Amino acid sequence: MLTFAINRGVGAFQAATGIRIEEKHAAALHSAMLSGAKAALRHGLEVGLGVLKDLALAHVQRSVPDAICALVPGDGVLDNLAERYVREALETYLPQEKRRAPMSAMAAKD
C-alpha cells in the first residue's frame, strides 16, 4: 500500500512538472515568435511575407532552440505560427497608411 501511494505521488509530481515545463517552453516560443515578427518589420513590406516569416523563424531558432526541441512541433507548425505573428505584427505595429497594401500583394512576392 505504501509503494502504491509513493508511486501515485511520484506520477502526479512528474505529470505536474512536465506540464509546467511544456507551458514554459510554449510561452518562450510564442514570445520569441512575437519578438522575431516585430523585428522583421524593420526590413519593410517590400521584402514580402515569405522573407518576413523567414526572419521571424530565424529569430526563434536562435532565441529558444531548447523550446523547439522540447515541444517538437510538427511539419509546418512553426511556419504557420510565424505567418500568424508576422500578420499580427503588421496589423498592430505598422501605421495605418503603410498597411494599405493588400496582404495578397505581399504574398505574391513569396
C-alpha positions as CSV (number, residue, x, y, z in Angstrom):
1,M,0.0,0.0,0.0
2,L,2.8,2.4,0.8
3,T,4.5,1.6,-2.5
4,F,1.3,2.4,-4.3
5,A,0.9,5.7,-2.6
6,I,4.6,6.6,-3.3
7,N,4.2,5.7,-7.0
8,R,1.0,7.7,-7.3
9,G,2.7,10.7,-5.7
10,V,5.7,10.4,-8.0
11,G,3.5,10.1,-11.0
12,A,1.4,13.1,-10.1
13,F,4.6,15.1,-9.5
14,Q,6.1,14.1,-12.9
15,A,2.8,15.0,-14.6
16,A,2.6,18.4,-13.0
17,T,6.2,19.2,-13.6
18,G,6.0,18.0,-17.2
19,I,3.0,20.2,-17.9
20,R,4.7,23.2,-16.3
21,I,7.9,22.7,-18.3
22,E,5.8,22.4,-21.5
23,E,3.9,25.6,-20.7
24,K,7.2,27.4,-20.1
25,H,8.6,26.3,-23.4
26,A,5.3,27.2,-25.3
27,A,5.3,30.6,-23.7
28,A,9.0,31.1,-24.6
29,L,8.3,30.0,-28.2
30,H,5.4,32.4,-28.6
31,S,7.3,35.3,-27.0
32,A,10.3,34.7,-29.3
33,M,7.9,34.5,-32.3
34,L,6.3,37.8,-31.5
35,S,9.7,39.5,-31.0
36,G,11.0,38.0,-34.2
37,A,7.9,39.2,-36.1
38,K,8.3,42.7,-34.8
39,A,12.0,42.8,-35.5
40,A,11.4,41.5,-39.1
41,L,9.2,44.5,-39.8
42,R,12.4,46.7,-39.8
43,H,13.1,45.3,-43.3
44,G,9.8,46.8,-44.6
45,L,6.9,45.4,-46.5
46,E,8.8,45.3,-49.8
47,V,10.7,42.1,-48.9
48,G,7.4,40.2,-48.9
49,L,5.7,38.0,-46.4
50,G,7.9,35.0,-47.0
51,V,11.1,36.9,-46.1
52,L,9.4,38.3,-43.0
53,K,8.3,34.8,-41.9
54,D,11.9,33.5,-42.5
55,L,13.3,36.3,-40.4
56,A,10.9,35.6,-37.6
57,L,11.7,31.9,-37.7
58,A,15.4,32.6,-37.7
59,H,15.0,34.7,-34.6
60,V,13.0,31.9,-32.9
61,Q,15.6,29.3,-33.8
62,R,18.4,31.4,-32.3
63,S,16.4,32.5,-29.3
64,V,14.7,29.4,-28.0
65,P,16.2,26.3,-29.5
66,D,15.5,24.4,-26.3
67,A,11.8,25.1,-26.6
68,I,11.7,23.9,-30.1
69,C,13.5,20.7,-29.1
70,A,11.2,20.2,-26.1
71,L,8.0,20.8,-27.9
72,V,8.8,19.0,-31.2
73,P,6.4,21.0,-33.4
74,G,5.1,19.0,-36.4
75,D,5.7,19.9,-40.0
76,G,4.6,23.4,-40.9
77,V,3.6,24.4,-37.3
78,L,6.5,26.9,-36.9
79,D,5.8,28.3,-40.3
80,N,2.1,28.7,-39.6
81,L,3.0,30.4,-36.3
82,A,5.4,32.7,-38.0
83,E,2.9,33.8,-40.6
84,R,0.3,34.4,-37.8
85,Y,2.7,36.5,-35.8
86,V,4.0,38.5,-38.8
87,R,0.5,39.3,-39.9
88,E,-0.5,40.3,-36.4
89,A,2.6,42.5,-36.1
90,L,1.8,44.1,-39.4
91,E,-1.7,45.0,-38.2
92,T,-0.5,46.1,-34.8
93,Y,2.8,47.9,-35.3
94,L,2.7,49.4,-38.7
95,P,1.0,52.8,-39.2
96,Q,-2.4,52.6,-40.9
97,E,-1.2,54.3,-44.1
98,K,1.6,51.7,-44.6
99,R,-0.8,48.8,-44.2
100,R,-2.9,49.9,-47.2
101,A,-1.0,47.4,-49.5
102,P,-3.1,44.3,-49.5
103,M,-1.7,41.2,-48.0
104,S,-2.3,39.3,-51.2
105,A,0.2,41.6,-52.9
106,M,2.7,40.8,-50.2
107,A,2.0,37.1,-50.5
108,A,2.6,37.3,-54.3
109,K,6.2,38.2,-53.6
110,D,6.8,34.9,-51.9
